[in-house]
Amino acid sequence: MRVAILITARMGSTRLSDKHLRDMAGRPALRWLLERITAEFHAELDGGAASLWIATGNPDRNAGFSALTSGIPAQLFFGADDNVPLRHLQVAQAHGFDALLSIDGDDIFCAPEAMRAVYDALVSGVSLAKTSGLPLGMNAWGYATPVLEQALRGADASVLETGWGRIFDGMTVHEDVLSCPGAEQVRATLDYPEDLEFFDVTAREIQGWEQLPASDLVQAVLSRGLHRINASVTEQYWENFNMGVSSEQTATHAKSYSERLHRVIPGGAHTYSRGDDQYPVNAPQILERAKGSTVWAADGRSFLDYGMALRAVSIGYSEPAINEAAIRGLEAGNNLTRASMIELAAAERLVGMIDSVDMVKFTKNGSTATSAAVKLARAYTGRDLVARCAQHPFFSYDDWFIGNTAITKGIPVGTIEQTKSFAYNDIGSLERLIAEYPDQFACVILEPASTDTPATFIGPDSREVNYLQQVEALCRKHGIVFILDEMITGFRWHLKGAQHTYGVTPDLCTFGKAMANGFSVAAVAGRRELMSLGSIDQLGQERLFLLSTTHGAEMCGLAAYLATMDFLEEHAVVDHLWTYGAKLQAEINGAAEQAGIAKHFYAAGPAVSPYYATVTGEGAPWLELRTLFAQEMIKQGVLMPWLALSYRHGDAELEKTREALAAAMDVCARGIAEGVDKYLIGPAIKPVFRRFN
């Protein structure tokens, strides 16, 4: 009796391309399965009773499998591309095999005891054998060559495309039922990115998993909660199973959270920077809750978070003092018929904190605040043009800004032409722009600092002056409104804003993000002379319709703002952010240096709001490497799309980050040396501002 052990695999999966060659705990996924089979059937393979094959399709597309067989007694067979049972029969006929033990190449954890049970049944003369009772992807099955020939002769063509195992329907099957409590909770087959993440994390976390019986491996997976990694796919599988849908159809019809989000929300989220294209594919597709600096995904996984709600949370998620204040605002009515006491207190608090501010108008997001500032500037100056800093990534979703990016669809040409760009820390670029369009600019808008801080120069009077002070002076000289967008810097750099740190007095400024620790509060504020253009108490003045938002002064948010300001003052939060950021920068750069990739990976920027960069040897942005780093940090339980800090990032969080960095940098170093694509699970992240998807 000669038995072929067939691994069925093929390149070209639409859900996870080249999945069998993807890295899983340091080696290609399919290599693990080859080694498990070799270990279990060592005697049979050496003695010639069995032969191990990778049965694949088109030789041009699938030649990459040959690299997996080094040092292993396995051979490649190139057969029918779209007809798996015919491919199996071709192997048997070409090499004279009496029976075939069939193992799907997706089933990396196929249980040795399942393979052994089927093999022994075939050797004993059983024509058709299988195991059951184990998780999806751990069972095995096999058939005698004559039975396969008979089944193929009567097979319907449609069955061969999906659910080809049904060609044996009606035949007598020898079945070994293996005991495995909790089997239905675990999905161990490789079809989606979540599945690869499951295999990778399991192989890394469970030492000696290769030697464990299936029931022990399943219990180890369940006890660590690793089954939750691909839980959304698992749940859909069993839902379809109970409805009588085949496993092949399940793979086609399973809907991830991402698919469900995109079906009902354009872009899959309400901010483009939360979109799938900004994260590696192993990132949690949806989050359920958060506390402190930790977020939990719907599948139960938790992550130390450095996204912090797009920098909107600077204290910590679900901070009790802030939540309690917001609840008091809710219980006071939340949104009244006229201005509220909380609204007045919040306005007076902001005016009293920020030196440049005489009046303030609250709103719910940064885009409406910056657009209101631009409108005020145009009304005040009677001019149309806007000068905005090219290095600062986002000011508004409104046309005056988006028209100055690569995404101009839907925006009138006249609007596009009204916004011009200048370079940060290059006062000459702004001077040239103003000279090119004399007396036409209503405003200059920029952030006080972003990845770069204001450079200092020696002025004409031999006194030191920084770049922002140069911009302010230039605006004063030409009658241009000077707008500082402090959405990110406000209440982080200093309680009085980065304008205080850098010694400038803007005409208008905007705030948001850290203003209310995640509650929806933003503001446009500034000199009375400009802000009062939106007033109604100056009789005879031509009216400017500034901001009129039903929910702009919602009391829960403004109460949260007041409580946030109290917390920032009482706990020296700003000082903590500067200190922690400096430590984090040092840890990142130290880990990159230790891994030997410092020229490709580094952290920089102001310590209170640092950034990390991945660059090629020529210094160009390397998005594939950035994606690989984010992917590997996620494997270590750290979500780090960028570096946003909070008061709840402390010593324990820094230690967890240090350990994650060491592991992630090691993989990045191997990726740089061997090719990033070898280790990257899915596509690289993409720029938000690109013309085409």
Rosetta blueprint (number, residue, H / E / L):
1 M L
2 R L
3 V E
4 A E
5 I E
6 L E
7 I E
8 T E
9 A L
10 R L
11 M L
12 G L
13 S L
14 T L
15 R L
16 L L
17 S L
18 D L
19 K H
20 H H
21 L H
22 R L
23 D E
24 M E
25 A L
26 G L
27 R E
28 P E
29 A H
30 L H
31 R H
32 W H
33 L H
34 L H
35 E H
36 R H
37 I H
38 T H
39 A H
40 E H
41 F L
42 H H
43 A H
44 E H
45 L H
46 D H
47 G H
48 G L
49 A L
50 A E
51 S E
52 L E
53 W E
54 I E
55 A E
56 T E
57 G L
58 N L
59 P H
60 D H
61 R H
62 N H
63 A H
64 G H
65 F H
66 S H
67 A H
68 L H
69 T H
70 S L
71 G L
72 I L
73 P L
74 A E
75 Q E
76 L E
77 F E
78 F E
79 G L
80 A L
81 D L
82 D L
83 N L
84 V H
85 P H
86 L H
87 R H
88 H H
89 L H
90 Q H
91 V H
92 A H
93 Q H
94 A H
95 H H
96 G L
97 F L
98 D L
99 A E
100 L E
101 L E
102 S E
103 I E
104 D E
105 G L
106 D L
107 D L
108 I L
109 F L
110 C L
111 A L
112 P H
113 E H
114 A H
115 M H
116 R H
117 A H
118 V H
119 Y H
120 D H
121 A H
122 L H
123 V H
124 S L
125 G L
126 V L
127 S L
128 L E
129 A E
130 K E
131 T E
132 S E
133 G L
134 L L
135 P L
136 L E
137 G L
138 M L
139 N L
140 A L
141 W E
142 G E
143 Y E
144 A E
145 T H
146 P H
147 V H
148 L H
149 E H
150 Q H
151 A H
152 L H
153 R H
154 G L
155 A L
156 D L
157 A H
158 S H
159 V H
160 L H
161 E H
162 T L
163 G L
164 W H
165 G H
166 R H
167 I H
168 F H
169 D L
170 G L
171 M L
172 T L
173 V L
174 H E
175 E E
176 D E
177 V E
178 L L
179 S L
180 C L
181 P L
182 G L
183 A H
184 E H
185 Q H
186 V L
187 R E
188 A L
189 T L
190 L L
191 D L
192 Y L
193 P H
194 E H
195 D H
196 L H
197 E H
198 F H
199 F H
200 D H
201 V H
202 T H
203 A H
204 R H
205 E H
206 I L
207 Q L
208 G L
209 W H
210 E H
211 Q H
212 L L
213 P L
214 A H
215 S H
216 D H
217 L H
218 V H
219 Q H
220 A H
221 V H
222 L H
223 S H
224 R H
225 G L
226 L H
227 H H
228 R H
229 I L
230 N L
231 A H
232 S H
233 V H
234 T H
235 E H
236 Q H
237 Y H
238 W H
239 E H
240 N H
241 F H
242 N H
243 M L
244 G L
245 V L
246 S L
247 S H
248 E H
249 Q H
250 T H
251 A H
252 T H
253 H H
254 A L
255 K L
256 S L
257 Y H
258 S H
259 E H
260 R H
261 L H
262 H H
263 R H
264 V H
265 I L
266 P H
267 G H
268 G H
269 A L
270 H L
271 T L
272 Y H
273 S H
274 R H
275 G L
276 D H
277 D H
278 Q H
279 Y L
280 P L
281 V L
282 N L
283 A L
284 P L
285 Q L
286 I L
287 L E
288 E E
289 R E
290 A E
291 K E
292 G E
293 S L
294 T E
295 V E
296 W E
297 A E
298 A L
299 D L
300 G L
301 R L
302 S E
303 F E
304 L E
305 D E
306 Y L
307 G L
308 M H
309 A H
310 L H
311 R H
312 A L
313 V L
314 S L
315 I L
316 G L
317 Y E
318 S L
319 E L
320 P H
321 A H
322 I H
323 N H
324 E H
325 A H
326 A H
327 I H
328 R H
329 G H
330 L H
331 E H
332 A L
333 G L
334 N L
335 N L
336 L L
337 T L
338 R L
339 A L
340 S L
341 M H
342 I H
343 E H
344 L H
345 A H
346 A H
347 A H
348 E H
349 R H
350 L H
351 V H
352 G H
353 M H
354 I L
355 D L
356 S L
357 V L
358 D L
359 M E
360 V E
361 K E
362 F E
363 T E
364 K L
365 N L
366 G H
367 S H
368 T H
369 A H
370 T H
371 S H
372 A H
373 A H
374 V H
375 K H
376 L H
377 A H
378 R H
379 A H
380 Y H
381 T H
382 G L
383 R L
384 D L
385 L E
386 V E
387 A E
388 R E
389 C E
390 A L
391 Q L
392 H L
393 P L
394 F L
395 F L
396 S L
397 Y L
398 D L
399 D H
400 W H
401 F H
402 I H
403 G L
404 N L
405 T L
406 A L
407 I L
408 T L
409 K L
410 G L
411 I L
412 P L
413 V H
414 G H
415 T H
416 I H
417 E L
418 Q L
419 T E
420 K E
421 S E
422 F E
423 A L
424 Y L
425 N L
426 D L
427 I H
428 G H
429 S H
430 L H
431 E H
432 R H
433 L H
434 I H
435 A H
436 E H
437 Y L
438 P L
439 D L
440 Q L
441 F E
442 A E
443 C E
444 V E
445 I E
446 L E
447 E L
448 P L
449 A L
450 S L
451 T L
452 D L
453 T L
454 P L
455 A L
456 T E
457 F E
458 I E
459 G L
460 P L
461 D L
462 S L
463 R L
464 E E
465 V E
466 N E
467 Y H
468 L H
469 Q H
470 Q H
471 V H
472 E H
473 A H
474 L H
475 C H
476 R H
477 K H
478 H H
479 G L
480 I L
481 V E
482 F E
483 I E
484 L E
485 D E
486 E E
487 M L
488 I L
489 T L
490 G E
491 F L
492 R L
493 W L
494 H E
495 L L
496 K L
497 G L
498 A H
499 Q H
500 H H
501 T H
502 Y L
503 G L
504 V L
505 T L
506 P L
507 D L
508 L E
509 C E
510 T E
511 F E
512 G L
513 K H
514 A H
515 M H
516 A L
517 N L
518 G L
519 F L
520 S L
521 V L
522 A E
523 A E
524 V E
525 A E
526 G E
527 R L
528 R H
529 E H
530 L H
531 M H
532 S H
533 L H
534 G H
535 S L
536 I L
537 D L
538 Q L
539 L L
540 G L
541 Q L
542 E L
543 R L
544 L L
545 F L
546 L L
547 L L
548 S L
549 T L
550 T L
551 H L
552 G L
553 A L
554 E L
555 M H
556 C H
557 G H
558 L H
559 A H
560 A H
561 Y H
562 L H
563 A H
564 T H
565 M H
566 D H
567 F H
568 L H
569 E H
570 E H
571 H H
572 A L
573 V H
574 V H
575 D H
576 H H
577 L H
578 W H
579 T H
580 Y H
581 G H
582 A H
583 K H
584 L H
585 Q H
586 A H
587 E H
588 I H
589 N H
590 G H
591 A H
592 A H
593 E H
594 Q H
595 A H
596 G L
597 I L
598 A L
599 K L
600 H L
601 F E
602 Y E
603 A E
604 A E
605 G L
606 P L
607 A L
608 V L
609 S L
610 P L
611 Y E
612 Y E
613 A E
614 T E
615 V E
616 T L
617 G L
618 E L
619 G L
620 A L
621 P E
622 W L
623 L H
624 E H
625 L H
626 R H
627 T H
628 L H
629 F H
630 A H
631 Q H
632 E H
633 M H
634 I H
635 K H
636 Q L
637 G L
638 V E
639 L E
640 M L
641 P L
642 W L
643 L L
644 A L
645 L L
646 S L
647 Y L
648 R L
649 H L
650 G L
651 D H
652 A H
653 E H
654 L H
655 E H
656 K H
657 T H
658 R H
659 E H
660 A H
661 L H
662 A H
663 A H
664 A H
665 M H
666 D H
667 V H
668 C H
669 A H
670 R H
671 G H
672 I H
673 A H
674 E H
675 G L
676 V H
677 D H
678 K H
679 Y L
680 L L
681 I L
682 G L
683 P L
684 A L
685 I L
686 K L
687 P L
688 V L
689 F L
690 R L
691 R L
692 F L
693 N L
